[in-house]
Amino acid sequence: DTGSAAAIPVNPNYDIAYVTPVSIGTPPQTLHLDFDTGSSDLWVFSSHLPASQIRGQTIYVPANSSTAKLLADHTWSITYGDGSASRGNVYVDNFTVGGLTVENQAVQCALQVSTSFTRESNIDGLVGLGFSTLNTVVPKSQLTFFDNAKPHMDEPVFTADLKWKSEGTYDFGFIDEKKYTGKITYVPVNTSPGYWTFTSSGYAVGSGNFSATSIVGIADTGTSLVYLPPSILTAYYRQVEGATSSRTYGGYVFPCNSKLPSFTFGIGEARITIPSSYISYAPVTAGSSTCFGGLQSSSSLGINIWGDVALKAAFVVFHGGNPPTIGWAKK
Ligand SMILES: O=C(Cc1ccccc1)Nn1cnc2ccccc21
């Protein structure tokens, strides 16, 4: 089996996150979910939520699905690195993405979501594509959509072709040669943390020399920005007129009209360059002439994160073989 589905920016001006249409249940209920390689719970806004926590999202109503079955006495509760959180109960139902169906997929229904989820009216839930060891369902943890689909897939892979301010794709079960140029460079993945953790071979700022240094980090489609060690941030932002690390805004900001260098990171001998336009992320508040950077410090996170700002500069292959690997190509 294979599948292919759109990755649509939730906001027309800034790539905060991307959502993908999925069908759940019988008759199919269509929701738009955030495919997230940085977590491993598939959860949805549901009919169990208080109305006060719903603001335009589409909800999943298990009662309206003839194939939905409650997973009795199972619950889940998750808190993400940015402090957002949700919790609820668990059903299994048919789950289809871009023509690829998994029967009896665990669909975690939210009974409570934090305000940042309520505020994001275009995200109806998440599809965790991290390793199933991170799943929070108790007493029995559940498998991700990818783990359930893998045995039926032509190849045990999914790919991310995210785009700057436009619609990209997630493909499942095949690698579309038309979506990238040159070759795909694969590097090992450390699955122990439960994320797609890999080591980058170094970085360069603009047209400067490449600094060969191992950077251990995660490929995280569920995180908007890139979070790297402070030393790399200093090297980057010292090239940006008027850049400063702002306590007010919680990161590096600069005048929106400042000229920004590109940022290149290494995958083995290969190089992926993030264009400067991806790094001038967004005005700190609507209409402001101060902009928030797409590269920020990971010092408070304890983990380096290659989020959407980096991923959309590449074609990325999440290869779920034994052992899993991650592949990067220019496009
Ligand atoms: O939690 C994180 C990492 C993060 C981002 C920003 C600051 C600190 C830590 N990403 N993430 C991965 N999946 C998510 C889902 C919701 C919210 C954030 C999510």
Ligand as a Chemical Component Dictionary entry (heavy atoms), coordinates in Angstrom:
data_LIG
# 
_chem_comp.id                   LIG 
_chem_comp.type                 NON-POLYMER 
_chem_comp.pdbx_formal_charge   0 
_chem_comp.three_letter_code    LIG 
# 
loop_
_chem_comp_atom.comp_id 
_chem_comp_atom.atom_id 
_chem_comp_atom.alt_atom_id 
_chem_comp_atom.type_symbol 
_chem_comp_atom.charge 
_chem_comp_atom.model_Cartn_x 
_chem_comp_atom.model_Cartn_y 
_chem_comp_atom.model_Cartn_z 
_chem_comp_atom.pdbx_ordinal 
LIG O1  O1  O 0 7.314  20.556 22.003 1  
LIG C1  C1  C 0 8.003  20.774 21.053 2  
LIG C2  C2  C 0 9.451  21.187 21.159 3  
LIG C3  C3  C 0 9.498  22.599 21.606 4  
LIG C4  C4  C 0 9.018  23.588 20.782 5  
LIG C5  C5  C 0 9.092  24.894 21.206 6  
LIG C6  C6  C 0 9.613  25.205 22.451 7  
LIG C7  C7  C 0 10.044 24.201 23.273 8  
LIG C8  C8  C 0 9.989  22.884 22.863 9  
LIG N1  N1  N 0 7.571  20.626 19.782 10 
LIG N2  N2  N 0 6.390  19.992 19.528 11 
LIG C9  C9  C 0 6.311  18.804 18.917 12 
LIG N3  N3  N 0 5.040  18.478 18.783 13 
LIG C10 C10 C 0 4.270  19.452 19.318 14 
LIG C11 C11 C 0 2.885  19.580 19.443 15 
LIG C12 C12 C 0 2.376  20.702 20.071 16 
LIG C13 C13 C 0 3.234  21.688 20.559 17 
LIG C14 C14 C 0 4.639  21.581 20.424 18 
LIG C15 C15 C 0 5.127  20.434 19.813 19 
# 
loop_
_chem_comp_bond.comp_id 
_chem_comp_bond.atom_id_1 
_chem_comp_bond.atom_id_2 
_chem_comp_bond.value_order 
_chem_comp_bond.pdbx_ordinal 
LIG O1  C1  DOUB 1  
LIG C1  C2  SING 2  
LIG C1  N1  SING 3  
LIG C2  C3  SING 4  
LIG C3  C4  SING 5  
LIG C3  C8  DOUB 6  
LIG C4  C5  DOUB 7  
LIG C5  C6  SING 8  
LIG C6  C7  DOUB 9  
LIG C7  C8  SING 10 
LIG N1  N2  SING 11 
LIG N2  C9  SING 12 
LIG N2  C15 SING 13 
LIG C9  N3  DOUB 14 
LIG N3  C10 SING 15 
LIG C10 C11 SING 16 
LIG C10 C15 DOUB 17 
LIG C11 C12 DOUB 18 
LIG C12 C13 SING 19 
LIG C13 C14 DOUB 20 
LIG C14 C15 SING 21 
# 
